[in-house]
Amino acid sequence: MRFSVLQLPNDMIGSLQLHWLTAGFSFATVALLCSSTPGLAANPPPLPPLTAVSGNPRLPGKFVWADLVTDDVPAARRFYEQLFGWTFADLGNYTIAANDGRPLCGLFQRARPADKPQARPRWFGYISVGNVEKTARAVTQAGGRVLSAPAKFPKRGEQAVCSDPEGALFGVVKSSSGDPEDFLASPGDWVWVQLLSRNARFAADFYRTVGGYEVVENTTSGRSSDYVLTSKGYARATVRTIPAGNDQVQPTWLPIVRVASIKDSVARARELGGQVLIAPKPEVLEGRAAVVADPTGAAIGLMEWSPEQLGGGDRK
């Protein structure tokens, strides 16, 4: 995943104010598409390296990749190709999506389980870690589950797929080539990621334990995120407590893509058969954020973003 630079100087940490997406989601319950592991180790495709620049430093805590689990890869592919301009390459049972020639995520097919009619396709991200096996043990000890045991892929490195104590899916990876550097995301790139939780404090503590994050509490009034997960002075993700009364919203990670125009992107998503789950609201980033579902039902965030909004960094 390629995120914008949001460096947090020490004098900003205590008064951090980040206004992200509200958590009043109306989409159906997100669940695993199958009870079996959604990993790829059983039939490993030739996964590409995370960066073409071998020897890049690792950035523990950074979200560096994402996968979509869906029961209709062709439909999802058509949607994202026309909405974001992504290009695709098939690697056996796995499809790689790229933005402007840079690989940024994968799509793989899983049938919806007959005994779980509420199951929906979902996106999940991979966190860079220094030791996958050690992190997998920490996940289990902290109350989470390892769904796909640590496995090595020749070009990618080592990775595993896990869920936190509330069932939110995430991956961990130790890249053999190092991690993509921090830089200002272009339209079509991942720009942010937010965790929706029943208890943001509990969730933040879990990810502090397994991901080594420093946790910054957001104490501002009218906030739309409760905690920020940071590493090496950079904000990596936010954690939001799902408001009471939203029982249909299940804990999950929501990845967010930068777009050139939120208005045009929302309209285009509708035209392509997607559903608008949260329309742009003036009180959320001045109407520059939205959440849509692709035609298969997977939720994804959209954000019209400029570095001036949050003091972003230079383009690299």
C-alpha positions, -999 to 999 in steps of 0.1 A, spaced: 0 0 0 13 34 -8 3 62 16 7 99 18 34 113 41 18 123 74 48 129 96 40 138 132 66 161 149 68 156 187 51 189 194 21 178 174 15 144 189 -3 157 220 -28 179 201 -32 158 170 -65 164 152 -73 141 122 -109 142 108 -115 111 89 -146 90 80 -175 87 104 -183 51 113 -221 51 108 -218 26 80 -250 12 65 -235 -17 45 -243 -53 54 -223 -73 78 -188 -80 65 -177 -116 71 -150 -140 58 -160 -155 25 -151 -189 37 -143 -207 69 -111 -219 55 -80 -198 54 -80 -171 27 -42 -174 22 -24 -183 -9 2 -208 4 -17 -239 -8 -12 -229 -44 14 -200 -43 15 -177 -73 47 -158 -82 39 -128 -61 58 -97 -72 81 -79 -47 67 -50 -28 92 -26 -43 113 -26 -75 142 -10 -55 158 -39 -38 173 -30 -4 148 -4 6 146 -1 44 117 -18 61 91 4 77 75 -16 105 39 -6 111 34 7 75 5 -8 55 24 -20 24 -1 -42 5 -38 -51 3 -59 -80 -9 -95 -83 -20 -113 -115 -13 -143 -117 -36 -166 -142 -53 -165 -123 -86 -130 -112 -96 -140 -102 -132 -167 -79 -119 -145 -63 -93 -117 -59 -119 -140 -40 -143 -152 -17 -116 -117 -7 -103 -102 -5 -138 -129 21 -148 -131 39 -115 -94 43 -106 -76 34 -139 -59 4 -123 -43 -22 -147 -43 -59 -140 -21 -90 -145 -32 -125 -138 -9 -148 -119 -27 -181 -119 -55 -179 -93 -43 -144 -82 -47 -111 -99 -23 -82 -93 -36 -46 -96 -13 -17 -104 -17 21 -104 5 39 -129 26 8 -133 31 3 -95 17 -30 -81 -5 -21 -50 -29 -49 -43 -42 -84 -53 -76 -100 -59 -85 -136 -54 -116 -156 -58 -135 -174 -30 -171 -187 -33 -195 -175 -7 -202 -202 19 -237 -217 18 -239 -216 56 -230 -179 58 -255 -159 37 -243 -127 54 -208 -131 40 -195 -103 19 -163 -97 -1 -138 -76 18 -105 -57 15 -77 -62 40 -43 -47 43 -8 -61 52 13 -45 79 51 -45 76 67 -64 105 103 -74 114 95 -110 122 63 -128 108 65 -158 131 71 -137 162 42 -115 152 19 -145 146 26 -157 181 19 -123 195 -14 -122 177 -25 -155 193 -13 -144 227 -32 -112 225 -65 -129 217 -64 -129 179 -62 -158 154 -37 -168 128 -58 -178 97 -30 -184 73 3 -196 89 35 -178 80 46 -188 45 75 -177 23 71 -166 -13 103 -163 -34 100 -127 -46 77 -113 -19 92 -125 14 72 -140 43 36 -133 52 7 -145 72 -30 -136 75 -46 -130 109 -77 -116 126 -79 -95 157 -100 -104 187 -131 -88 171 -126 -106 138 -111 -78 117 -89 -93 91 -53 -82 84 -21 -95 71 16 -92 82 45 -93 59 83 -91 60 93 -80 25 124 -95 10 131 -64 -10 123 -38 17 91 -16 19 78 11 -4 90 44 8 67 70 23 56 96 -2 26 116 -13 0 93 -29 -12 100 -64 -49 95 -74 -55 58 -76 -31 50 -48 -40 40 -12 -40 71 9 -52 59 43 -67 31 63 -91 31 93 -101 3 117 -137 2 129 -140 -14 163 -165 -20 191 -139 -7 215 -112 15 200 -90 15 231 -90 -23 233 -82 -25 195 -55 1 197 -38 -18 225 -40 -51 205 -23 -35 175 3 -18 197 12 -52 210 14 -70 177 25 -42 154 47 -22 177 28 10 172 28 41 194 -8 50 201 -20 86 201 -54 94 216 -75 119 198 -92 140 225 -107 167 203 -144 173 203 -164 162 172 -136 138 163 -143 109 138 -113 88 150 -104 79 186 -68 67 182 -40 71 158 -15 43 152 20 57 146 55 44 139 87 63 135 68 97 137 44 88 109 6 82 113 -2 48 98 -39 43 106 -67 55 127 -90 35 150 -127 44 155 -152 30 179 -184 21 161 -212 43 175 -238 26 197 -269 15 178 -250 5 146 -253 -32 153 -252 -41 116 -216 -27 113 -190 -53 121 -154 -46 131 -133 -43 100 -104 -24 83 -114 1 56 -87 11 31 -91 44 14 -80 55 -22 -71 90 -32 -92 104 -60 -90 136 -80 -126 145 -75 -149 130 -49 -180 142 -67 -170 126 -100 -157 94 -84 -190 88 -64 -210 94 -95 -188 71 -115 -190 44 -89 -228 45 -92 -226 43 -130 -204 12 -128 -228 -7 -106 -214 2 -72 -234 13 -42 -227 46 -22 -226 36 14 -216 70 28 -221 100 6 -198 130 10 -208 151 40 -197 187 47 -187 179 82 -163 152 71 -132 166 54 -154 193 39 -172 168 18 -141 152 3 -146 117 16 -171 89 8 -174 51 11 -187 29 -17 -191 -8 -23 -180 -24 -55 -205 -45 -75 -195 -76 -55 -202 -59 -22 -167 -50 -9 -165 -16 8 -137 9 0 -131 45 9 -126 74 -14 -108 106 -5 -101 138 -24 -70 149 -7 -43 175 -9 -11 178 13 -23 213 25 -52 196 44 -30 178 69 5 191 63 16 162 40 51 157 28 69 162 -5 64 139 -35 92 114 -39 
